[in-house]
Amino acid sequence: MTLTHRVLRRSFAAIIASAAIFSLPAVQAQQQFVNVLTGGQAGVYYPLGVALSQVYAKAIPNVRSTAQVTKASAENLNLLQAGRGELAFTLADALSDAWNGVEDAGFKTKLDKLRGLSATYNNYIQIVANVDSGIRTLADLKGKRLSVGAARSGTELNARAIFRAAGLTYNDLARVEYLPFAESVELIKNRQLDATLQSAGLGVASIRDLSTAIKIVVIPIPADVVAKVGDPAYQPTVIPANTYTGQTTDIPTAAIPNFLVTHTGVSDELAYQMTKALYDNLDTMHAAHNAAKAMQRPNATKGMPVPLHPGAERYYREVGVLK
């Protein structure tokens, strides 16, 4: 090989190497991240979030997706506003409070970057007590020990609303604990708490676990109390008989819609793909938890307290949900 050939060969190799180096950022830029913000592991948000993250990892090209354990609604919305997640589960009332900047609910300013992706299923406010506690009504909670969920979580905001409507305050209780679902259940089993209020889908794992470990009673929330909340997101409903072991009758309570929310920093294309993948894989969501069986595409935009993300809106127009 002549000197000229060797020089040309080395120059060609250098050009190829340089091209590869300069193309790396372009390849890496195609990688997208979808962090799904959920709730505690004993709730419903978490298994649904895990299932959804797995759907996205398979269905959306160049997406790396994870599900993050959080304190649920309020924390999720603040994280979205800060760009520390791409999608989150939240209760309707927390979402409305975040959009309006209600400080008492944990939102110091209006979270104006939030954008809606889809309605999901209803949460049911479920107050469950050890049968030996003597608690049978809301009034019986006076002087008892109750867990109301993590401070300023969606569950705790629901607890405050129901207490106000029932003419109660936390001061009426012997003790208030701000604990996740699973920890609340363990304390009831150990007789360190009398009851727990959990806002979750029907058949939530924590209450199923409690009902198989001890005898429980599910405390009714009458329709007139639900009406006194004064928020249209709260609707009277029932927890059907036999949802939990030992619960042999329908129990009146309040239902509140849940939503999936994203933010303005998520591209229109990614939001479109997230919405499409969700509805193309509803069977996977149904398998993750029975609560997801309430999800129906025709209801996806109903009651959304924030503007839809343009990418989600594009999908709903394509499939005829929006005209």
TIKE-312036 format. One record per residue (C-alpha): residue number from 0; residue in one letter; x, y, z. Coordinates in steps of 0.2 Angstrom, whole numbers, plus 5000, padded with zeros to 4 digits. Layout:
// residues N
NODE  seq  type     u     v     w
NODE  NUM     a     X     Y     Z
...
This chain:
// residues 323
NODE  seq  type     u     v     w
NODE    0     m  5000  5000  5000
NODE    1     t  5007  5017  4995
NODE    2     l  5009  5031  5007
NODE    3     t  4995  5041  4998
NODE    4     h  4983  5026  5000
NODE    5     r  4988  5024  5019
NODE    6     v  4984  5043  5022
NODE    7     l  4968  5042  5012
NODE    8     r  4963  5027  5022
NODE    9     r  4966  5035  5039
NODE   10     s  4957  5051  5033
NODE   11     f  4942  5041  5028
NODE   12     a  4942  5031  5045
NODE   13     a  4943  5048  5054
NODE   14     i  4928  5055  5044
NODE   15     i  4918  5039  5048
NODE   16     a  4923  5040  5067
NODE   17     s  4918  5059  5067
NODE   18     a  4902  5056  5059
NODE   19     a  4898  5043  5072
NODE   20     i  4902  5054  5086
NODE   21     f  4892  5069  5080
NODE   22     s  4877  5058  5077
NODE   23     l  4877  5051  5095
NODE   24     p  4867  5066  5102
NODE   25     a  4854  5065  5088
NODE   26     v  4851  5046  5092
NODE   27     q  4851  5050  5111
NODE   28     a  4839  5064  5108
NODE   29     q  4826  5052  5101
NODE   30     q  4825  5043  5117
NODE   31     q  4810  5050  5127
NODE   32     f  4806  5047  5145
NODE   33     v  4789  5045  5153
NODE   34     n  4788  5045  5172
NODE   35     v  4771  5040  5178
NODE   36     l  4767  5047  5195
NODE   37     t  4756  5035  5205
NODE   38     g  4753  5034  5224
NODE   39     g  4756  5022  5238
NODE   40     q  4760  5003  5233
NODE   41     a  4744  4998  5243
NODE   42     g  4732  5009  5233
NODE   43     v  4725  5008  5215
NODE   44     y  4736  5021  5206
NODE   45     y  4751  5011  5208
NODE   46     p  4747  4995  5199
NODE   47     l  4738  5005  5186
NODE   48     g  4753  5016  5184
NODE   49     v  4765  5001  5183
NODE   50     a  4754  4993  5169
NODE   51     l  4753  5009  5160
NODE   52     s  4772  5012  5160
NODE   53     q  4774  4994  5153
NODE   54     v  4762  4998  5140
NODE   55     y  4771  5014  5135
NODE   56     a  4788  5005  5135
NODE   57     k  4781  4993  5122
NODE   58     a  4770  5003  5112
NODE   59     i  4779  5020  5109
NODE   60     p  4795  5020  5099
NODE   61     n  4811  5026  5109
NODE   62     v  4802  5028  5125
NODE   63     r  4809  5023  5142
NODE   64     s  4795  5023  5155
NODE   65     t  4794  5021  5174
NODE   66     a  4781  5021  5187
NODE   67     q  4785  5031  5203
NODE   68     v  4778  5029  5220
NODE   69     t  4772  5045  5227
NODE   70     k  4760  5053  5240
NODE   71     a  4747  5053  5226
NODE   72     s  4736  5068  5220
NODE   73     a  4743  5084  5227
NODE   74     e  4761  5079  5226
NODE   75     n  4759  5072  5209
NODE   76     l  4752  5088  5203
NODE   77     n  4766  5099  5210
NODE   78     l  4779  5087  5203
NODE   79     l  4770  5089  5185
NODE   80     q  4771  5108  5187
NODE   81     a  4789  5107  5191
NODE   82     g  4792  5095  5176
NODE   83     r  4797  5080  5187
NODE   84     g  4785  5068  5178
NODE   85     e  4776  5067  5162
NODE   86     l  4760  5059  5168
NODE   87     a  4750  5058  5184
NODE   88     f  4735  5051  5192
NODE   89     t  4724  5063  5202
NODE   90     l  4708  5065  5210
NODE   91     a  4696  5078  5202
NODE   92     d  4694  5089  5217
NODE   93     a  4713  5090  5220
NODE   94     l  4715  5094  5201
NODE   95     s  4703  5108  5202
NODE   96     d  4711  5115  5218
NODE   97     a  4728  5114  5209
NODE   98     w  4722  5123  5194
NODE   99     n  4714  5137  5204
NODE  100     g  4729  5138  5216
NODE  101     v  4720  5134  5232
NODE  102     e  4733  5136  5246
NODE  103     d  4724  5126  5259
NODE  104     a  4724  5111  5248
NODE  105     g  4743  5112  5246
NODE  106     f  4745  5123  5230
NODE  107     k  4753  5140  5234
NODE  108     t  4750  5146  5216
NODE  109     k  4740  5141  5201
NODE  110     l  4747  5126  5193
NODE  111     d  4745  5133  5175
NODE  112     k  4756  5120  5166
NODE  113     l  4744  5106  5169
NODE  114     r  4735  5098  5154
NODE  115     g  4722  5084  5154
NODE  116     l  4725  5067  5146
NODE  117     s  4710  5056  5151
NODE  118     a  4697  5053  5164
NODE  119     t  4699  5035  5172
NODE  120     y  4688  5028  5186
NODE  121     n  4679  5034  5202
NODE  122     n  4687  5034  5219
NODE  123     y  4675  5028  5233
NODE  124     i  4678  5036  5250
NODE  125     q  4679  5021  5261
NODE  126     i  4679  5022  5280
NODE  127     v  4683  5006  5288
NODE  128     a  4684  5001  5306
NODE  129     n  4688  4987  5317
NODE  130     v  4671  4979  5322
NODE  131     d  4677  4979  5340
NODE  132     s  4679  4998  5340
NODE  133     g  4660  5002  5342
NODE  134     i  4661  5013  5327
NODE  135     r  4645  5012  5316
NODE  136     t  4641  5030  5310
NODE  137     l  4651  5045  5306
NODE  138     a  4646  5052  5323
NODE  139     d  4654  5037  5332
NODE  140     l  4671  5043  5325
NODE  141     k  4671  5056  5339
NODE  142     g  4685  5051  5352
NODE  143     k  4692  5037  5341
NODE  144     r  4709  5035  5332
NODE  145     l  4708  5038  5313
NODE  146     s  4721  5038  5299
NODE  147     v  4716  5050  5285
NODE  148     g  4730  5047  5272
NODE  149     a  4746  5057  5269
NODE  150     a  4745  5075  5274
NODE  151     r  4737  5085  5260
NODE  152     s  4735  5070  5249
NODE  153     g  4719  5068  5239
NODE  154     t  4713  5056  5252
NODE  155     e  4716  5068  5266
NODE  156     l  4707  5082  5256
NODE  157     n  4692  5070  5254
NODE  158     a  4693  5067  5273
NODE  159     r  4692  5086  5277
NODE  160     a  4678  5088  5265
NODE  161     i  4667  5074  5272
NODE  162     f  4671  5079  5290
NODE  163     r  4665  5097  5287
NODE  164     a  4649  5091  5278
NODE  165     a  4646  5079  5293
NODE  166     g  4649  5093  5306
NODE  167     l  4665  5086  5312
NODE  168     t  4683  5092  5314
NODE  169     y  4699  5083  5317
NODE  170     n  4698  5090  5335
NODE  171     d  4684  5078  5338
NODE  172     l  4695  5063  5336
NODE  173     a  4706  5056  5350
NODE  174     r  4720  5055  5337
NODE  175     v  4723  5058  5319
NODE  176     e  4737  5049  5309
NODE  177     y  4743  5055  5292
NODE  178     l  4748  5038  5285
NODE  179     p  4748  5028  5268
NODE  180     f  4735  5014  5266
NODE  181     a  4746  4999  5271
NODE  182     e  4753  5007  5286
NODE  183     s  4735  5012  5292
NODE  184     v  4729  4994  5290
NODE  185     e  4744  4987  5300
NODE  186     l  4740  4999  5315
NODE  187     i  4722  4994  5315
NODE  188     k  4727  4975  5315
NODE  189     n  4738  4979  5330
NODE  190     r  4724  4989  5338
NODE  191     q  4734  5005  5338
NODE  192     l  4721  5013  5327
NODE  193     d  4702  5011  5327
NODE  194     a  4698  5016  5309
NODE  195     t  4705  5022  5292
NODE  196     l  4698  5033  5278
NODE  197     q  4704  5028  5261
NODE  198     s  4699  5036  5245
NODE  199     a  4702  5023  5232
NODE  200     g  4695  5011  5219
NODE  201     l  4683  4997  5224
NODE  202     g  4692  4982  5230
NODE  203     v  4708  4992  5235
NODE  204     a  4722  4979  5241
NODE  205     s  4724  4987  5258
NODE  206     i  4706  4985  5264
NODE  207     r  4705  4968  5256
NODE  208     d  4720  4963  5267
NODE  209     l  4712  4971  5282
NODE  210     s  4695  4962  5280
NODE  211     t  4703  4945  5278
NODE  212     a  4714  4948  5294
NODE  213     i  4701  4955  5306
NODE  214     k  4682  4958  5306
NODE  215     i  4678  4975  5299
NODE  216     v  4663  4987  5298
NODE  217     v  4662  4999  5283
NODE  218     i  4655  5016  5289
NODE  219     p  4641  5024  5279
NODE  220     i  4642  5041  5272
NODE  221     p  4624  5046  5269
NODE  222     a  4618  5055  5253
NODE  223     d  4613  5071  5263
NODE  224     v  4631  5072  5269
NODE  225     v  4638  5070  5252
NODE  226     a  4626  5084  5246
NODE  227     k  4633  5096  5260
NODE  228     v  4651  5094  5253
NODE  229     g  4645  5107  5240
NODE  230     d  4657  5101  5226
NODE  231     p  4649  5093  5210
NODE  232     a  4664  5081  5210
NODE  233     y  4657  5072  5225
NODE  234     q  4642  5061  5220
NODE  235     p  4632  5049  5231
NODE  236     t  4635  5031  5227
NODE  237     v  4636  5014  5236
NODE  238     i  4650  5001  5240
NODE  239     p  4642  4985  5233
NODE  240     a  4639  4971  5245
NODE  241     n  4653  4959  5246
NODE  242     t  4666  4971  5240
NODE  243     y  4676  4966  5256
NODE  244     t  4675  4950  5267
NODE  245     g  4661  4952  5280
NODE  246     q  4653  4967  5271
NODE  247     t  4636  4959  5267
NODE  248     t  4626  4975  5262
NODE  249     d  4628  4990  5251
NODE  250     i  4635  5004  5260
NODE  251     p  4631  5022  5255
NODE  252     t  4646  5033  5251
NODE  253     a  4654  5047  5240
NODE  254     a  4662  5044  5223
NODE  255     i  4675  5056  5215
NODE  256     p  4682  5055  5198
NODE  257     n  4700  5052  5194
NODE  258     f  4710  5059  5180
NODE  259     l  4727  5056  5171
NODE  260     v  4735  5073  5169
NODE  261     t  4751  5078  5159
NODE  262     h  4759  5096  5157
NODE  263     t  4763  5108  5143
NODE  264     g  4782  5103  5142
NODE  265     v  4776  5086  5135
NODE  266     s  4776  5087  5116
NODE  267     d  4760  5085  5106
NODE  268     e  4766  5070  5098
NODE  269     l  4771  5061  5114
NODE  270     a  4754  5066  5122
NODE  271     y  4745  5059  5107
NODE  272     q  4755  5043  5108
NODE  273     m  4752  5041  5127
NODE  274     t  4733  5043  5124
NODE  275     k  4732  5031  5110
NODE  276     a  4742  5018  5118
NODE  277     l  4731  5019  5134
NODE  278     y  4715  5016  5124
NODE  279     d  4723  5003  5113
NODE  280     n  4728  4993  5128
NODE  281     l  4713  4994  5140
NODE  282     d  4714  4975  5142
NODE  283     t  4731  4977  5150
NODE  284     m  4724  4991  5162
NODE  285     h  4709  4980  5166
NODE  286     a  4720  4965  5171
NODE  287     a  4730  4977  5182
NODE  288     h  4715  4981  5193
NODE  289     n  4696  4979  5192
NODE  290     a  4694  4998  5195
NODE  291     a  4701  5001  5177
NODE  292     k  4686  4992  5170
NODE  293     a  4676  5008  5172
NODE  294     m  4687  5017  5159
NODE  295     q  4678  5020  5143
NODE  296     r  4684  5030  5129
NODE  297     p  4667  5040  5126
NODE  298     n  4669  5047  5144
NODE  299     a  4687  5051  5142
NODE  300     t  4685  5070  5142
NODE  301     k  4670  5072  5153
NODE  302     g  4672  5083  5169
NODE  303     m  4690  5087  5165
NODE  304     p  4694  5102  5177
NODE  305     v  4709  5108  5166
NODE  306     p  4712  5111  5147
NODE  307     l  4716  5095  5137
NODE  308     h  4733  5093  5130
NODE  309     p  4733  5097  5112
NODE  310     g  4740  5079  5108
NODE  311     a  4726  5071  5118
NODE  312     e  4714  5082  5109
NODE  313     r  4720  5076  5092
NODE  314     y  4718  5058  5097
NODE  315     y  4700  5061  5103
NODE  316     r  4695  5070  5087
NODE  317     e  4702  5056  5077
NODE  318     v  4692  5043  5086
NODE  319     g  4676  5054  5086
NODE  320     v  4675  5057  5105
NODE  321     l  4677  5076  5101
NODE  322     k  4669  5084  5086
